[in-house]
Every structure is written in structure tokens, then in C-alpha cells.
Amino acid sequence: MAATLFTSPPSAASGDPLAALHCTLAVEMAGDRTPHLQATLHNTGTHAVRLLRWGTPFEGAWRAPLVQIERDGQPLDYQGPMVKRRAPQPSDHLTLRPGQSLQASLPLSPAWTVDQPGRYRISAHWVWQGQVRAGPRTATTLPPTDAHCAPVEFTRP
């Protein structure tokens, strides 16, 4: 099941470069395997966007509760690691060129207990941080922006 999500409420016409970022969240369930959160991020804008991976699905591992999960309307506790950070390095960022898409996949377990029967709802709970590059020497730092995303749901029988 997939849901389209919009990372920032303003429109691209408002001049907000994050309005050009569109994501899709999905949950992949294969047999008895733990469900995986699938995230795809697409830059529909005309400028490259450089984003900090930390605290987003694009970090590649659970380092904080970057989503909120409910089972049958009741919030579940995050059980994954919490890390303390140093100053970000260049490798801690990702760059999306105009028209480019990136994908990430994270197993929900062991960070979340999702093996009980019920209806699960996953909502994004991360912040985009980064820069927009209009040219090789021109960059604008963006204020931290909440990821306003449509939730995705799945059912465990």
C-alpha cells in the first residue's frame, strides 16, 4: 500500500524549494518477514537540493523515531537506538538533482513491535534540513522544515 506525501505545505510558486520534493511512503510485506517502510523522494524542481540524511529514512538505519506508528489507534513505543551526533560531514548529506529520485527501505522491527494482529498507521515524524543549489557557487540554507506527509496503513491478520 502506498501514499503520496508532500514534504512541505507551501506551493512551488511560493518560492519554497522544499515544495518541489515529493515522496511516496509504502509498506512492503513479504511472507513472514518483518514489514519494511519504503520511502521514495523525488525532486520535481529546477534546482538541486542537498539534504541532511539524519533522522530521515534516507539515513539507512533507525537512529531515532523518525515515524509514529499506531496499532488500532494506539501509539506504539519506539524501541530502537537513539544516537548523539557530531557536526554533520559531507557524507551525512544527500543531493537530489532536478528530476532525480532516491529510494530507502527500513525494516520496522526491531525498532517497532509490529508483529501483533491489527491495523497499523505510519506517519512521518522527521525534519528536512539542507540547502538548495541554484548554481555551482550559489546555495541557500533552508530552515528546518517538518515533513508533512500522508500516512500509510497496513493490516496484520
Secondary structure by P-SEA (a helix, b strand, c coil): cbbbbbccccccccccccccbbbbbbbbbcccccbbbbbbbbbcccbbbbbcccccccccccccccbbbbcccbbbbbcbbbbbbcccccccbbbbcccbbbbbbbccccccccccbbbbbbbbbbbbbbbbbccccbbbbbcccccbbbbbbbbcc
